[in-house]
Amino acid sequence: MTDPTFYRSPAEAIAAPSEQLAYVAAFDRSGQRPDAMTVVDVNPDSAGYGRVVGWTDMPGKGDELHHFGWNACSSALKHEGHDMDGLSRRYLIVPGLRSSQLHVLDTAGDPRSPVLTKTVSAAELAAKAGYSRPHTLHCGPDGVFMTCLGGSNGSDGPGGIALLDHDTFDVLRKWETDRGPQHFAYDAWWHLNRNTLVSSEWGTPSMIEDGLVPEQLLGHQYGHALHFWNLRTGEHEQRVDLGEQHQMVLELRPSHDPEAEWGFAGVVISTEDLSASVWRWYREGGQWTADKVITVPAEPAEADLLPPALKPFGAVPPMITDIDLSVDDRFLYVSCWGTGELKQFDVTDPALPREIGSVHLGGIVGRRPHPAAPASPLSGGPQMVEISRDGRRVYLTNSLYGAWDDQFYPDGVGAWMAKLDADPAGGLTVDESFFPHGEDFRGLRVHQVRLQGGDASSDSYCYR
C-alpha cells in the first residue's frame, strides 16, 4: 500500500486532510543542554491547540538543530529502486548544523513522541562524502539529498550535497560528479521532470558560525549566484550570477507544477542600499536566467535603537531569510527578519508579483507584540515560514542562527511561534489563540517547522 501522504499532484495534496501536529526544531544556544524536537498541537478542535504536546531530546549537546525533513515524500512515486509497499513518510532526519551529526527520529508509533532510532556521526559524513555542517535535506532520486556548508571536519569547503540511503540513512557518497565553479552551498531543490537541480549559496563555516562578518559582506565575499545541475548525473551545467552586491542567496522555492521551469530565490541583503530581494529563475532559449522581481527597501532608524553592527548605517535591513511558495503556486510568503514583517505576494504571474498582505511581529526596532500578549514586545522576527498544503495556515518561528540572533538582537530573541490565517482571496490575520512561546519551549530557541503529512516546502510532485 502506498503511503496516503504521497500525493500524485499538487491538487491532491491540497485536498488531503489537514495537519494535526507540527514538528518544531529547538536548540540551546549555550550548548549546555540537549537540543530537542518539539511537537505542537495545531488541531483547532483539540484541547491542546497551540501548546507543546511532545518533546524528544537529542542524545548529546551542541547540535544547533536547524533545518530537517522527512525521509520520503510525494516525489517517491516517480523514483526508482523503492519498495513502495514499505516506504512511508515516517522518519524525520534532523541535522545538527554545528555538530555535523544527523539524528533519525521515528514518528510511526506515537507521532507526539518521536523516537530516536539512529545517529549518523560527523566522522561518517566526512569520510564517505567529504562534507560537514549539514543544512537542508530533501527526499529525491538516488537517495536523501543533504546539502552541507563545509568540507571534511568543518573545513571551508567546498560545500555540497551528500547522498544518504533511503532505508538505512547511511551516508553513500558525494552527489556531485563535476562541480564546476560551485564552492558555496546552502539550499538545493529541483525540477524533477526536467532533470534539473538548482542550488544556492550562503558561505563557509568560518563565514557564518560567529555571525555576519562585515568586512566579508562589504567585500562581496558571500554567495551571490545560482547553480543549475544535471539531476541524473550530478554534473554542473550553468552558473547564474545575480551580481556581487546581492549577498547571500538562500532559500529556493521551485514551482510545484511538475512541468514548470521557474522558481524563486531569496537574497538577504544588497550592499548598495541594505535592501533585500526575491529573484525568479526560469529557462529561456535552452538556458537558465534570473531576474529580480521583488525589492524590499531598508527602513531608516535612529542609531541608538540599532545593534552595534547596524549603527553606522542608520537603517534596518529587511534581511529576507526565508521564503515559501503555496502548493497551488499562487502565493509567495517573504520573511523580513530584520524589520519584523511577513509579506504575502500574489505570484499568479511569477514575473510580476503583487503584494497583497502583510503582518508585523517583532523586528530589530519595532518589537511589535503578538495580539495574544499586546503588552510584551517581541524580539526576533518572522524567520522560518511554513504553509499548510491547502494554503490556509501559515506558521512562523523567530530564530535565524544562534550567533546571528545574538548579533542583530543582542538583548536576546527568546522563542516564539505564531500562526496566521490566510484568506483564499489574499490577506493575513494573526490567530490570537495560537502563541507557544518562552518557557513553553523550556528556554530553547525555535527554528524550522515541519507539518504532519507534508507541507508546502517538503514535497515535489510528479504529475499534474
N, C-alpha and C positions, 0 to 999 in steps of 0.2 A: 504494500500500500504506500502510495506517495504521501509524504507529509502534507497535510492540508494547508500549511502556511507557505508552501511553494506555489506561487501564483503564476499562471501562464502569461498573464498580461497585466499591464497597469490597471486596466478596468476591473479585472478580477481581484486585484489587491485592494482597490478602493472599496469594493463591495463586501469584502470579508468582515467578520466580526471585529469589533473594536478591541483595542488593547485593554488589559485589566491591570497590568503591572508595568512599571518602568524600572530598569536596572540602571543604577547611577554609580559611577566610579568615584570613590572618595579617598583622599590621601592626607597623610600627616606631613605638613611642611617641615617639621623638625626632624623627621626620620626616627623619632624615638618610640613611636607606636606603629603597629601594623596598619597598612592601608586596608581598605575594605571595599567589597561590592555590596552596596546597599540596595534594598528593594523598596520601592514606593508604590503604594496603592493608588491607582489612577481610575478606579471604577467609581463614578459619582454616586452609585446606588449602595456603595459599601460603607459600613460604619467606620472603616479605617481610611476613608478617602483623604488623600493629601498627607498621609502620615508614612513614616518609615516603618515597614512591617516585616522586614527581613534584613539580615546582616551576616556577611561572611568575611571573616578576617583573612588576610593573606598570610602565608606561612612565615614571612620574615619582616624586615623593616627596610625603609628607604627605597621602595619601588618607584614612588610617584606614578600611580596609575593615571593614565591619560586617555588615549583612545583605545577602544576594544570593539569586538564584534562577534558575530555568530560564525560557527564552523561551516554552516551551509545556508543557502538562501535560494531564491527562485531561479537563479542562473543555473543551478544544478540540473534543471530539466533539460539542458542542452549540453552539459559536459559529458565527456566520455569517461569510462572507467569507474562509474559509480554503481554500487548495488543499491538501486533506488528503493528496494524493499526495506533496507536498513538505514538509509541516510535520513536524517531529520535535523531540524533547527533545534538542537538540544544543548550544545556546548557553547559557552562564552569563552573566547580566547582573550586573555587580559594581559597586555604587556606592561612592564614597568619601564617607563622612559628613562629613569636614572639607573636602575639596577640591571637592565637588559635581560631580565628574566621574563618568561611567559608562563602565566598561570592558566590552567584549563579548568573551568567550572561547569559541572553538570547540573542542569536545571530540570531534568526529567522527573525526578522523584517528587519533591515539593518545590514548585517554582519560586516560592518565597524563601527557600533555604538552599541556595546553590551549594554544591559540594565540590571541594577541590579534589580533582582526580589526577592531576599531573602538573609538574613544573618543568619547563624546559630551561636549562641553565644558560647563562650568558656564555659560558665556555662552549657549549654545543652550537649556539648561534654563530659564534666567531669561527669555530673550527670547520663547520660544514658550509657556511655561506659567506664568511668573511665580513660579517656586519655586527653592529651593536646599536643600541638606542632604538629599539623597535617602536614604531609610532602608530601606524594605521594598518588595518587589515581588511581584506575582502575575500570571501569565498569565490574562487574562479576556476577556470580550466587549468588542469595540471596540478592544482593544489590550492592551499590557502596562501594568498599573496600578502606578505608582510613588509611594508616599507620601513626602512631603517635609516636613521640620520647619520650614523657613524660607521667607520670601518672597524676592523677587529679590535677588540679590547678598548673601545671608546675612542679610537684614533679619529683624526679629522677626515677620514673618508678615503675614497668616495663613498657616499651613502648609496643605497639602492634597495632592491627587493629580494627578500628571502622567500623561498617556497617551503611550505610545510605540508606534510602528508595529510590528506583529508581525514583519515581514520585514526592514525596513531599520534598525529601532531608532531612527529619527529621532524627535525629540520632536514630537508632534502638537499638543497643546493642554492646557489645564487641563481636568480632568474635570468639576468641579463647575459646574453652571449656576445654582444658587441654594444658597449655603452656610448660609443662616440664621444661627444663633448660633455656629456652629463657628469656632474660631480656632486652637486647638492641634491638632497631628496626631501620630500615631505609627504605629499598625498599621491595616490595613484588610482585611477579609475579607467573605464574602458567603454568603447562602443563594441559590444560583444559580437554583434552580427557584421561588423565592419572590420574585424580583426585588427583593431587599433587600441592600444593602451596609451593613456595620457598621464604624465607625471608632472609634479610641480616642485618648487624649491623654497626652502627656508634658509638653513645654514648648518654648519657642522657643530658638533657638541661644544667646542670651545667658544663658539659664537653665540650660544643660547643659554648655556647652563647657569651662568651667573647674571643673567639679564641682558637686555639690549646693550650693545657696545656702540656708543655714539660715534666714535671715530670710524668704525667699520660701516655704520649706516651712512654717514656723510661721505665716506669714501666709496659708496656704492658696491660694497663687498658682499651683501646678502643676495639671495637668489632673485632673479628678475626675468625668468624665462619659463616657457612650457616646452615639454619634450613629447614627441609622438613616436610610438614604437610599433613594431610588428608583434602583435599579441601572441601569435603562434610560435614565433622563433626567438623572441627576446632581443631582436636587433633594433638599434636606434635608427630612425628614419629621418627625423626632422626636428630642429630646434627653432622655436619662435621666441625671439627676444622682445619683451614688452617695453624695453627702454630701461637703462640702468637706474634712472630716477625712481622707477616703480619697484620699491624694495619689498621683498618677502611675498612671493606668490604662494598662497597657502591652499585653501580648500577648493576642491574640484567637484562640480556637480554636472555630470552629463545628462542630457535629456533621457527621460525614462522610456521614450518611444524607441523601440529596438531598431527601427530603420532610420532614425535621425542621425545627423552628423554634426551636432553642435552641443555646446555646454557652456557653463560659467566658471570663472576662476576669480577668487577674491584676492586683492592686493592690499597689504596692511597700510602702507604709507608711501607718499611721494616726498622725496627730499626737496622738491621745488617749493611746495606750499603746505606740507603736512596733511594734504587731503588723502583720502583713501579711494579705492576704485574697484569696480567689477568689470571684468572683460569677458567677451563672448568669443569662444573659438568655434571655427567651422571650416569645412572643406570647400574649396573653390578651385575649379580647374585642376583637380587632382592633387592640390597642395593644401596644407593646413595654414590658416591665418588666424589672427585675433585682433579685435578692436575693442576699445574702451566704450562701454555702453552706460555706465553709472559712475558719477563722481560725487563723493560726499566731502564737502569742504571742512576744514578745521574751524573751530569756534573760538573767537577771541576770549581771553580770560585774564584777570589780574594776576600778576606774577606771584603774589603772596598766597594765592589759593592753589598754586600748582606744585607738584612734587619737584624736587631738585632737577631731575632730568629734563623738565619742560620749562622751567623758569626763564631761560634765555629766549624762549620763543614767544612767550606771551599768548599762547593759544593751546587749546586741547585738540589733539588729532583724533579723528573718529576711531581709527585703528580697527579696520574690518578684520576680525579674527575668525569669523565663521560665516558661511552662507549655507542655505538649504533650499532645495527645489521641491515643490509639492509633486506628488506622484502623477498628477494629471498635467504636469509641465506648465501650469498656469501661473503659479505664484512663486516668486523668489523672495526669501527672507534673508536679511542682511544684518548681522550683529555688529554694532558700533560700540565696542567695549570701552573705548576711551570716553566718549560722550554719553554713554549710558542709554543707548537707543536701539530698538529693533525696528527696522524698516521693512515694509511689505511692498513689493512691486508686482504689478501685473506684467507678465512676460509672455502674454499670448503671442505677441510679436517679439521674439527674443532679441531682435536688433534694436528695438525701441521700448525699453522698459518704462513703465509709468508708476510712480509712487502713489499708492492708494491707501496706505495705512501706516501707523507708527505708534509705538509705546515707549515711554521713558521709564527706566528703573536704574537707580544708582548713577554712576558716572563720576569721573575724577573730580569735577567741580559741582555738578548738580546734586549728587547724592539723593536722587528722588526716591521717596519711600514707596513701599508696596501698599496698596489700598487696605490690606489687612492690618497694617501697622503704620498708620499715617504719621505718627509722632517719632518714628525711628528711621533716620536717614540710612540709606543702603550704600555699602561700598561694593566695589566691583561693578560690573555692568553685564548686560546680556552678552554672553560669550558663546558657549556651545548651544546650538539651536537644533531641535529635532521636531519633526512634523509627523503626526499620525498618518496612516495610509490614506484615510478619507479626506485629509486636509483640514479637518475641523478643529484640531487641537495642536497647539504649538508649545513645546516645553523648552525652558531656558535654565541654564546654570551660569554661575558668575565667576569662576576661577579660570584663568588662562594657563599659567605655568608658574610654579612656586616663586622662582626668582623674579619673574616679570610682574607677578602680583605685587611683590614687595617693592619693586622699583616704581611702579606707577600708582600704587595705593599703599604708601609707606605706613599708614595708620592701621593697615590690615584690611582684608577683603571679607573676612567672616565666611559664611557659607549660606547660600540660599538657592532655592529652585522655585520657578514660577511657571504657571500655565496660562496661556492665552487662548481665548476662543476666537476662531477665525470665521467671519461671515462668508458664506459662499460667494457673495457678490463683491467681497472686498471689505477690509476694515477689521480691526482687532480690539478686543476688550480683555482686561485682566480678570481672571477668575479669582474673586476675593476669598473664596473658601479653600483655596489651594496654595499653601505657602510653607512647605517644610523649610526650616532654617535653623541656624545657630546650633543649639545643643541637640536638635533632632538628629544631627549628623555627628554628635559626640565630639565636637571640636575639630573634625576633619573638614577639608575643603572639597568641593564637589566639581566634577568636570563633565565628562561625556555621559549622555543618556542613550540607552537602547530600549526599544519598546518590545514587549512580548508579542511574538508573531510577526515581527518586522516593522520597519518604519520607512520614511522617505529616503533615507540615505544608506540603507542596509542592503538593498536588492537591486539587481539589474534583471531585466525581463527579456525573454527570448522571442515572444510572439506578440502580435498586435491584438 
